[in-house]
Amino acid sequence: MKAILLLDSSFLIYRAWHSLKPENFKNTEGNYTNAVYGFTKSIKTLHNIFKEYSELSIIACFDSHCKNHERKKLLEEYKSTRTLPNGLGHQFKLCKNACKALNIPIYYNECYEADDLIASLSCKLSNDKTKVIIITCDKDMYQLINENVYVFNIIKKVFITKKEVHEKFNVYPDKMIMYQAIVGDSCDNIKGIKGIGPKTAHYLVNYNHDHVFDDPKLQKKFNKLVEKFNQTENQEIYKRNIKLVTLIKDIDIGVVHVHNSSLKDFKTETWKRFTETVNFKF
């Protein structure tokens, strides 16, 4: 069985930064390397988790410096609350160098976010013979889940499938875009429609707005939701949010070169030389 792991590199790097004390990881120049260590440790962990696959490939997707400019045109506040911790910035380049040392292809584009690259790669690479597994905890990726595309939560070490998405949000992955456009996303500073939250949004997503319920109380509640949703101001919010939360699946990324990846990549001279530059060993 063949699998391709698509790494949400920013997620893995930030997770490593917050879970490992920076002062315990420094290179010979005194710069922090904790995020690099945690990032590469995650890659090694993934090899062990998915060792049953006869063919395993890994691709790392990174954000660019001007990653949000198109979405910021729609919403100036988009992701504006996110700040880069002191001591982390230089480690992104080191993480890219780590990928190169491990022979892991790197994808980034000055015009798109890593999420969009992951969306485009998942559409391009998945088929009945190849599983694409997105390594992230970002619910924005749930809209991509289908029979051949999965999300893997590396923290809990569990797959997020259509079933899990429905159990948590009461909607299936193919409806997540509409759901997120209604409720918004505080992590990305996207405000939803006021008065329609996670507990009620699924009614608007799952039912035609002229649906008739047997329960009169539920019908009254549903009618109020539809009325609020159709207000001009809220329709403007909804249409804007649709554009903000929809991942781009058709980026022209050219020919994608994938190759088998294994734990042997951690035993090469290239990897050894890299670990010497960051002053840590596995």
Beta strands, then each sheet from edge to edge (+ up, - down):
strand 1: 2-8
strand 2: 55-61
strand 3: 106-107
strand 4: 130-135
strand 5: 149-153
strand 6: 158-160
strand 7: 184-185
strand 8: 190-191
sheet 1: 3+ 2+ 1+ 4+ 5+ 6-
sheet 2: 7+ 8-
end
